Amino acid sequence: MTACNVQNRTIFFNDNLEILRGINSKSIDLIYLDPPFNKNKKFTAPISSPAAGTSFKDIFREDDLKNEYLKTIKEDNSELYQYLVGIRGIGKPYNFAYLVYIAIRLLECYRVLKLPGSIYLHCDPTMSHYLKTTMDCIFREKNFRNEIAWCYRTGGQTKRHYGKKHDIILYYSRDHRETIFNTSKEKSYLTGELQHSPKKPTYSDEWGTYQEVLFSKTKIKLYRDSAGYFTLVNLRDYWTNIDAVGRTSRERTGYPTQKPLALLERIIQTSTNKDDVVLDPFCGSATACIVAERLKRKWIGVDMVTEVQTQIRNRFEKEKVLQSTTDNQQKLDSSKIIFISDPPHRTDQEEQCRDQKYVYVISNSNYPGEFKVGVAKDVKMQLNSFQTSDPKRQFQLRHSLKTPWYQEIETHIHKKFPNKHEWVSGKLENIVSEIENFQPSHHCGGNLFPDLRPV
């Protein structure tokens, strides 16, 4: 694991893919992302709200995707690529575009997350079933922790079907053997603002004795023990005691899709410790950032909508949550928040060098004299992807080379040898020789192939 190369309290206004690519590998403790839900519509804040002028399009089209997305996914995770290609003709035509957009970003989320880290993907039943499989391909099924149903009462009614009153939060770990999961009833930052009193009636349930108190016009159970008052961090995988941000809520900024502070408090308390780094790649009105600050965690936010900068400053000042460099609570000096558009520069690799991937050569006995030459981040996964498509499992890895020049070598081989549908014809030794002896026209940091060995 490496140190995070982004300063605490930084909010980027840029494509979050570019920001994620600039963050050091295994440097983030918790990622909470609340991306667009693929609703195929535009969201706009009310004119009279503090977030007036803020809007975003929850609309996805294949024409909007960059060509590199699918190519990168194919190289980095062959199982994910096969799944996305298979989903292309299923459901709405924009489902495929949406999943590719999210998947390329989730691959980077996986890379930057520490081994004990966790990721919470907020969605709803529109795409949750597709996203679950996408997450399985990237984070692996064994690291799936929970499908959390966040239930709320706000919203309209309908006579055509049951009322849609819950969101889905997909919770995965980076490595299920090391995951941070705070099972203790940690004291809540909310207690300083809640109106609790020994004169209020008390009730009991399976968790203990509690009082019902109001926070932002939402009823919350406030338990008590010898250490003082606390809210429950660990509950079942359906959460019914946190309401959505309603029209009259004190928290309401008018930002479309704003989430309540109490929801993020539960997530951040459960899956991080003090001074851990929290990343929200779709930070919007900065709810996760505010909660992270209150809980004395470090935080990074990213959003494409530059118009929310003033709103975020105002919200931090209203909430009065920014901590000083000491542990003393201070009123917010909003200049402590860093707003920037340029992506960060990674410090966990040579500055001028590119990522390395494998150029592989795979054969199948049914096609003598022909070889599949391609690029993969994980050659074992790539081979397994081929094997699963062949009942007799006749695919065989013949050669692989890890190199920063994988794209150039792949292109060179397909130009040098007769090819069809990504298979090339020729002698294996000649193909391997061309791969091993390829010389790029420019070099990386003075060393063409640092520490490269055939596998």
N, C-alpha and C positions, 0 to 999 in steps of 0.2 A: 504494500500500500504506500502511496506517495502523498505528500502534503498538497492541499488544494492550492492552485495557483491563482485563484480569484479572491480579491479582498472581501472581507465580510461587509455586509450591507450594500451590496452592489446590485443594481437593476439594469439589465441590458435591454435596449430597444433595438431588436434585430431578429432575423430568422433564428429560432432557437436551435436549429440544426447546426448552423455555423458556430453558435456559442458552445453547444455541447462538444463539437469537434475540437474546440480550443481548451477544454478542461482536462486536466491530468487524469489518467486512468486510476481507478480505485481510490478516489479522493473524496467522495461524497457519502455521507452516512444515510441520508433519507431523501428520496425523490417523491414528491407529491405532484401529480399532473392532472389537471382538469381541462383536457383539450376540447375542441369542438366535438359535438356528439353526432355529426353527420345528419343534422335535421333538414338540410337542404333549404335553408332560409337565412335571412340576414337579421342580426340582432342589433338593436339600437337603444341607447339609454334615453329615458324621457328628457325632454327639453328643460323641464323645471328642476331636474336632479343635479347633484354635484358632479355627476359623471356626464353631463350633457355634452354631446358631440362625439361621444365614444361609440363605436360600432365595430362589428366584425362579421364577416361572411362565413357561415357554416355551410359552405357549398363546395363540392369537390368534383372536378372533372379530370379525365385522363390527360387532356390537352395541357393542363396546368402542371403536370408532374415533370420533373427534370429527367432526362434520359438516363442520367447516372444512377438514379434511385434503384431501379430494378437490377441494373448491372452490379451495383455494390451489394445489394441484398443477395444476389445469386452467388457472388464471390464469398460473402461473409457467413451466410447461413443457408445452405442448400435446402434444408427441410422447410424453412420459412418461404423460400422462393417457390418451391413446389406447391405449398399451401396457397400462396397468393395467386399463382397462375391457375390453380384449380378453382379458386373462388371467383375468377374473372367473369364467368358466365352465370353466376348464381345471384338471385335477388336483384336489387336496383342496380342500374348501370354505374352509379357513382360509388357503390360499395367498395369496388376494387381500388379505385383512386384514393378513397379515404384510408383504406388499410395500408396501402403502400406509403402514403404520407405519414401515417403514425408509425409504421414498422421501421422505417429508416431512422426515425428518432429514438425508438425504443432500443435499437441496437447500440446507439451511443449511450443511452441511459444505462444499459447493462455494463458497458465498458467503464464508465466513470464511477459506478457504485462500488463501495468497499465490500469486502466479503461478509462482514457482519451486517451490512446495510439492507434496507428494505425499500420497496417501491409500491406506491398506492396509485392505481390508475382509476380515476373517477369517470364513470360513463353512465349510461342508462340502457334499458332493454333494446334501444334502437340498434346498437352494435355490440352489446356486451358479449353475446355468444361468439361473434367473430373475433373480438379482441381477446377473449379467453384463450382461444387456440393460438392466436398470434403470440400471446405472452408465453404459452407453453413452449412454442418453438424457440423462443429467445432465452427465457429464464429457466426452462426445463420444468416438466410436470412435478418433479420431486420437490421443487422450491415453491410450489403453489401453497399458500397458507390459508387464505379465506376468500370467499366471495361474500362481501359484506353488503347487506341490504340496508340502506339509509332511508328510513320511512319518515314521512312528514305529512302535515295536514293541509298545507296551503295549496292553492290551485283551484281551477274550475272543476265543475262536475259535468258529466255527460250521461246521456240515456242510451248510448250506443254500445258501451262496454263498461267493464269495471274501471273505477277511477284509477288513474296512473299516479300513484303516490309514493314512489320510491325510486332512488337511484341505486346503481351498482358500483361498488368500489372493489376492484381486483387487487388483492394484496399478495405480493410475492417477495421472497427473500433472494439475496444474491447467492447465499450458501446456507441451506437449512440447518447445517451443523453449528453455525456460529451466530445466528440471528439475534439481534438485540430485541428483547420483548419484556418490557417492564411489567411484571405481574403484581407489583406492590401497588397499593392505593395511594399514588403520589399526590401530594398536596396540590391543589389547583390554583393557578394564578387568578382565577375568577373570584376567589374568596374575599379578596380585598374590596370588591365592588358589590358583592351580593349583600342583600339586606337580610341577615339572619339574626335571630333573637331567641333567647331562652324562653321567651313568653309564647312563641309560636308552638302550635301543636306538633307532636312528633308521631311518626309512623314507623312501622317495622316491615321489612321484607327479608328475603334470603340473604341480603348483603349486610343487614344490620339496621340500626335506628337512624332515621333521617328526618329532616324538615324540608318542606317544599318552599323553594324560594324563586324569585323572578330574576332572570337575566335577559335583558333586551326583550322583555315581554314574553319570554319563554320560561316555562316551569322547569326547574332543574332540581333533582334530589340532592340535597346537601347532607352527607353523612358526617358522623363525628366519632373520633376515638381519642385516645389520650394525647395524641399529637395535635389535635385540633380538627378543623373542618376540612373536608375533601370531597371532590366529585369522583365517581368511579371511572377509572381508566379502562379496565378490562370488562367488557360485557360480552354477550353472545354476538353472533355474527349478524344479527338484525338489531338496528339501533332506532329506537322509537322515541327517545326523550330529547332529541335535538331537532327543533323545527327549522324549516327553511327561512331565509330572510324575507319577511313579509313586507307589505307596503308601509306599515306603521312601525317597523322595527327601528330601534335606535341605531343599529349597525348599517342600515340601508344607505348605500351611496347612489343607487340607481344604475350601477354597472350591471350589464346583462350577465346572467348566470352567477352572480355573487353567491359565495358559500358562507355559512355562519362561522364565527370564531370558535364556538364550542366544538364544532366538528373537527376543525384542524387541531384544536388543543388535544383532543382525544388521540388523534393519529400521531402527533409529534411527541406527546408524552410517552406513548406506548413504545415507540420504535427508535427513540434517541435518548441520549444522555446530555448533560450540561456540556456546552462548548462543541457539540457535534455540528456538522454542516448540513443544512437543509436546502434543497434545490427545488424550485418551482418553475418549470420551463414554460408554463402558461399562466403567469402570475396575476394577470388582470388587475383587480383592485388591491392586490397584495395582502390578502387575508393570511396566507401561510407565512408571509414575511413578518407580519405584525405578531402573530402567535409565537413564531420562533424567537423573536426579540423578547417577548414577555417571559418566555421560558428559558432565557439566557442561552439560546442556541445561536450559532452563526447561520447566516442565510444568504442565498443568491436568488434573484428573480429574473425572469426573461419574459418579454412581451413584445409583440409587433406593433402595438398601438401606442405611438409616441404621445398622443393626446392625454393619456392617463397620468403623465408625470406630475402635473399640478395637483390632480386629484389624489395621488398617492401621498404627496407631501402633506396635503391638508388632512388626509385621513390619519396619518401618523401623529400629527399635531393634536387632532381631536382625541385620539385614543391615549395620548400621553404615555407612550410605552418605550421610547428609546432609552436604553441604558447608557450611562456614562462609562468611561474607561475603568472606573471603580465599580463596586457593587451597589453604590448609592443610587437610588432612583432619581432621575432628573427629568424635567420637562424637555420635550423634544427640541433639539437643535437640528432642524431638517437638513442642514448642510452636511450632516454626518452620513447621509444617504448618497451613494455614488450613482449617478445616472450616466450611462455610457452606451455608445452604439458599436464601437469596434470590438470584434471578438478577442478573447484572451489568447495568449501565446503559451502553448504547453511547455513545461519545464522538465518533463519526465522523459524526453527523448532529445536526440541531437537536433538542434534548431533547424538545420538545413535538410535533414533527412526525412524521407517519407515513410509511411507505414510499410511493413513488409508482409507479403502474402506468398503462398505457394503456387508455382506453376507445376501442374501435375500432368502425368501421362498415364492414361488408363486404357486397358485393352479388354476385349471380349473375344473368347475363342470362336464365337459365331462369325466374327468379322476379321479373318486373318489379313495382316498387312495394313489394318486401319487402327487408328489410335485417337482417343478423345483427349485433346490437349486443351486445358482450361486453367482457370485461376480459382483458388479457394483459400480462405483463412484457416480452415480446418480440413485437412485432406481425408482424415478418417471419416468425418461426417459426410464429406462429398462422396467417398466410396460407398458408404452405407446407403446414401440416397440412390445411387445407381443399383446397388444390390437389391433394395426393396422393390425395384421395378422389374426384377428378373427372378422368377421362381427358382431357377437353377443356380442363381448367384454366381454367374460365370465372369463377372467383372473382376479385374485384377489391377492393383496399383503397380505400375512398372517403374515409375521414377517421379521424384518431386524435388523442387529446389525452392527454398525460401529466399526471396529477393525483393528489394524495393522497386525493381524494374519489371514487375509482373505484367503490367499492361503492354509495355513495349515488346517483351519476349513473346507473349501470346500473339500479338499482331504479327510479329516477325515470322513465327512458325506457320501461321495460316497463310502468309504470303509466299513463304518459301516452298511449301509442299501442297500438292493437290488436295483440295478439301471439299467437303460437302456436309452441310448441317453440323458444323463444328467438329467433324471428324476429319483427320488428315491421313493421307496414304503415304507410305514410305517405310524404310527400315528403321526399327526402333533405335539402333545405335546411332543412326544419322540424326534422328530427331533429338535424342538426348545430347549429342555433341553440339548441336545448334543452340540448345538451351544453356548448356554449361559454358560455352565459349562466346555467348552473346556479349557484345561490348556496346554500351550506350554511348550516344554522341556527346553527353555531358556527364559530369560526375557529382556525387553527393558528399560534400565535406572532405574531398580528397581521397575517399576510399570507395572504390566501385562496389565491392561486395564484402562488407565487413562481416566476419564470422559466419560465412555461409557454408553450409555443408549439405550434400545430398542426403535425403532421408531414406 
